[in-house]
Amino acid sequence: MISKKLFAAIKLAPEPAYRIAQKASLQPSVLSRLMCGIEKVKPNDPRLIAVGKVLGLQPSECFE
């Protein structure tokens, strides 16, 4: 499950979510599906770790 800290970091980032997704080598639609809960998140999902890295978060901070 996506942590509240990662969710907040995406929402409060100075750049739009689509740009964060691109920097993490993701399609923006994939990030949207992950955040909305349409696509299930597994523990240590590399996609969320990549997004967290773009936002300056440690991998452990990305998951609850």
Backbone as ProteinMPNN parsed JSONL, in Angstrom:
{"seq_chain_A": "MISKKLFAAIKLAPEPAYRIAQKASLQPSVLSRLMCGIEKVKPNDPRLIAVGKVLGLQPSECFE", "coords_chain_A": {"N_chain_A": [[0.841, -1.175, 0.0], [0.473, 2.248, -0.761], [2.286, 4.691, 0.98], [1.146, 7.297, 3.184], [2.863, 9.395, 3.303], [4.302, 9.312, 0.851], [2.182, 9.663, -0.928], [1.331, 12.238, -0.176], [3.665, 13.647, -0.78], [3.747, 13.475, -3.557], [1.415, 14.873, -4.226], [1.983, 17.42, -3.164], [4.239, 18.228, -4.46], [6.34, 20.491, -6.331], [6.188, 20.189, -9.046], [4.097, 18.825, -11.692], [2.284, 15.679, -11.399], [2.513, 14.046, -13.661], [5.007, 14.703, -14.674], [6.698, 13.864, -12.638], [6.231, 11.125, -12.808], [7.324, 10.642, -15.364], [10.035, 11.223, -14.885], [10.592, 9.114, -13.236], [10.62, 7.075, -14.969], [8.132, 6.053, -15.72], [4.891, 5.574, -17.187], [2.588, 8.251, -17.136], [-0.091, 7.481, -16.754], [0.142, 5.044, -15.454], [1.161, 5.749, -12.939], [-1.03, 7.204, -12.045], [-2.995, 5.166, -11.912], [-1.879, 3.595, -9.891], [-1.939, 5.365, -7.701], [-4.669, 5.802, -7.42], [-5.559, 3.359, -6.669], [-6.411, 1.512, -8.483], [-4.668, -0.192, -9.714], [-3.02, -2.744, -8.095], [-0.637, -2.545, -5.448], [2.354, -4.062, -4.686], [4.407, -5.152, -1.913], [7.532, -3.484, -1.733], [7.456, -2.576, -4.387], [8.989, -1.818, -7.385], [8.302, 0.33, -9.001], [7.103, 2.275, -7.368], [9.213, 2.749, -5.66], [10.976, 3.978, -7.412], [9.555, 6.343, -7.956], [9.548, 7.441, -5.397], [12.29, 7.876, -5.1], [12.715, 9.925, -6.954], [11.395, 11.923, -5.61], [12.93, 12.193, -3.379], [12.663, 10.401, -1.266], [13.192, 7.648, 0.987], [13.198, 4.111, 0.223], [11.778, 2.668, 2.229], [10.015, 4.552, 3.156], [8.04, 4.702, 1.309], [6.04, 2.819, 1.477], [3.325, 1.377, 3.363]], "CA_chain_A": [[0.0, 0.0, 0.0], [1.23, 3.493, -0.839], [2.284, 5.404, 2.26], [0.568, 8.647, 3.172], [3.973, 10.322, 3.073], [4.556, 9.337, -0.586], [0.997, 10.249, -1.546], [1.395, 13.676, 0.084], [4.816, 14.202, -1.494], [3.349, 13.608, -4.96], [0.408, 15.938, -4.319], [2.542, 18.714, -2.788], [5.455, 18.497, -5.233], [6.224, 21.701, -7.148], [5.93, 19.842, -10.442], [2.923, 17.957, -11.825], [2.493, 14.235, -11.223], [2.948, 13.412, -14.905], [6.445, 14.92, -14.824], [7.317, 12.965, -11.66], [6.157, 9.792, -13.408], [8.295, 10.567, -16.459], [11.376, 11.163, -14.303], [10.73, 7.783, -12.641], [10.515, 6.133, -16.107], [6.787, 5.463, -15.733], [3.846, 6.288, -17.904], [1.748, 8.968, -16.175], [-1.314, 6.725, -16.469], [0.487, 3.997, -14.485], [1.215, 6.405, -11.629], [-2.406, 7.521, -11.69], [-3.672, 3.92, -11.511], [-1.322, 3.189, -8.6], [-2.409, 6.276, -6.666], [-6.122, 5.656, -7.256], [-5.863, 2.024, -6.176], [-6.91, 0.663, -9.559], [-3.624, -1.212, -9.857], [-2.561, -3.129, -6.764], [0.772, -2.319, -5.147], [2.972, -5.121, -3.891], [5.52, -4.648, -1.095], [8.784, -3.229, -2.46], [7.17, -2.363, -5.813], [10.058, -0.964, -7.913], [7.745, 1.552, -9.592], [6.942, 3.264, -6.301], [10.547, 3.089, -5.172], [11.501, 4.946, -8.38], [8.855, 7.607, -7.712], [10.082, 7.939, -4.137], [13.654, 8.352, -5.332], [12.572, 11.225, -7.618], [10.929, 12.872, -4.603], [13.889, 12.25, -2.279], [12.233, 9.535, -0.156], [13.798, 6.325, 1.098], [12.234, 3.056, -0.139], [10.926, 2.301, 3.357], [9.009, 5.597, 3.338], [7.068, 4.633, 0.209], [5.045, 1.783, 1.724], [2.772, 1.223, 4.712]], "C_chain_A": [[0.893, 1.248, 0.0], [1.144, 4.217, 0.504], [1.658, 6.787, 2.086], [1.642, 9.682, 2.87], [4.28, 10.444, 1.573], [3.394, 10.01, -1.309], [1.031, 11.776, -1.387], [2.543, 14.332, -0.69], [4.495, 14.4, -2.972], [2.395, 14.79, -5.118], [1.013, 17.329, -4.07], [3.803, 19.09, -3.569], [5.261, 19.744, -6.101], [5.98, 21.419, -8.631], [4.751, 18.869, -10.533], [3.283, 16.477, -11.748], [2.975, 13.576, -12.506], [4.453, 13.569, -15.114], [7.221, 14.039, -13.849], [7.342, 11.548, -12.22], [7.2, 9.637, -14.506], [9.721, 10.462, -15.926], [11.652, 9.796, -13.676], [10.616, 6.684, -13.701], [9.198, 5.364, -16.093], [5.904, 6.252, -16.673], [3.002, 7.022, -16.865], [0.468, 8.215, -15.81], [-1.06, 5.609, -15.454], [0.531, 4.59, -13.081], [-0.194, 6.736, -11.154], [-3.154, 6.282, -11.206], [-3.167, 3.422, -10.161], [-1.883, 4.057, -7.475], [-3.906, 6.126, -6.39], [-6.514, 4.28, -6.732], [-6.424, 1.095, -7.226], [-5.949, -0.495, -9.786], [-3.055, -1.489, -8.474], [-1.05, -2.936, -6.633], [1.269, -3.454, -4.264], [4.076, -4.506, -3.033], [6.801, -4.563, -1.92], [8.59, -3.131, -3.973], [8.212, -1.395, -6.385], [9.54, 0.329, -8.545], [7.594, 2.641, -8.538], [8.275, 3.674, -5.703], [11.183, 4.126, -6.097], [10.856, 6.315, -8.194], [9.376, 8.24, -6.424], [11.473, 8.514, -4.294], [13.629, 9.73, -6.0], [12.203, 12.303, -6.598], [11.842, 12.962, -3.382], [13.492, 11.424, -1.066], [12.997, 8.224, -0.184], [12.76, 5.266, 0.722], [11.291, 2.681, 0.998], [9.819, 3.327, 3.609], [7.887, 5.545, 2.305], [5.904, 3.689, 0.484], [4.559, 1.825, 3.177], [2.613, -0.235, 5.023]], "O_chain_A": [[1.925, 1.292, 0.67], [0.068, 4.339, 1.089], [1.646, 7.357, 0.995], [1.37, 10.715, 2.258], [4.495, 11.549, 1.075], [3.604, 10.832, -2.2], [0.79, 12.512, -2.344], [2.399, 15.446, -1.194], [4.923, 15.385, -3.574], [2.546, 15.605, -6.029], [0.6, 18.305, -4.696], [4.368, 20.162, -3.353], [4.15, 20.021, -6.553], [5.606, 22.32, -9.382], [4.443, 18.171, -9.567], [4.421, 16.078, -11.996], [3.77, 12.637, -12.45], [5.102, 12.679, -15.663], [8.284, 13.522, -14.193], [8.353, 10.853, -12.121], [7.884, 8.616, -14.573], [10.527, 9.698, -16.457], [12.802, 9.367, -13.593], [10.527, 5.502, -13.367], [9.156, 4.176, -16.414], [6.131, 7.436, -16.925], [2.726, 6.462, -15.804], [-0.002, 8.307, -14.676], [-1.952, 5.266, -14.679], [-0.002, 4.003, -12.14], [-0.509, 6.56, -9.977], [-3.866, 6.338, -10.204], [-3.942, 2.884, -9.371], [-2.258, 3.545, -6.42], [-4.354, 6.304, -5.257], [-7.675, 4.056, -6.389], [-6.871, -0.005, -6.9], [-6.365, -1.63, -10.019], [-2.654, -0.566, -7.766], [-0.295, -3.138, -7.585], [0.677, -3.763, -3.23], [4.622, -3.459, -3.381], [7.11, -5.46, -2.704], [9.452, -3.55, -4.745], [8.311, -0.261, -5.915], [10.27, 1.318, -8.613], [7.921, 3.801, -8.789], [8.446, 4.819, -5.285], [11.85, 5.049, -5.629], [11.538, 7.337, -8.267], [9.616, 9.446, -6.377], [11.799, 9.532, -3.683], [14.426, 10.603, -5.655], [12.64, 13.449, -6.706], [11.563, 13.721, -2.453], [13.933, 11.711, 0.047], [13.399, 7.748, -1.246], [11.562, 5.499, 0.884], [10.117, 2.403, 0.753], [8.797, 2.998, 4.211], [6.898, 6.268, 2.422], [4.885, 3.752, -0.204], [5.277, 2.247, 4.083], [2.161, -0.589, 6.112]]}, "name": "protein", "num_of_chains": 1, "seq": "MISKKLFAAIKLAPEPAYRIAQKASLQPSVLSRLMCGIEKVKPNDPRLIAVGKVLGLQPSECFE"}
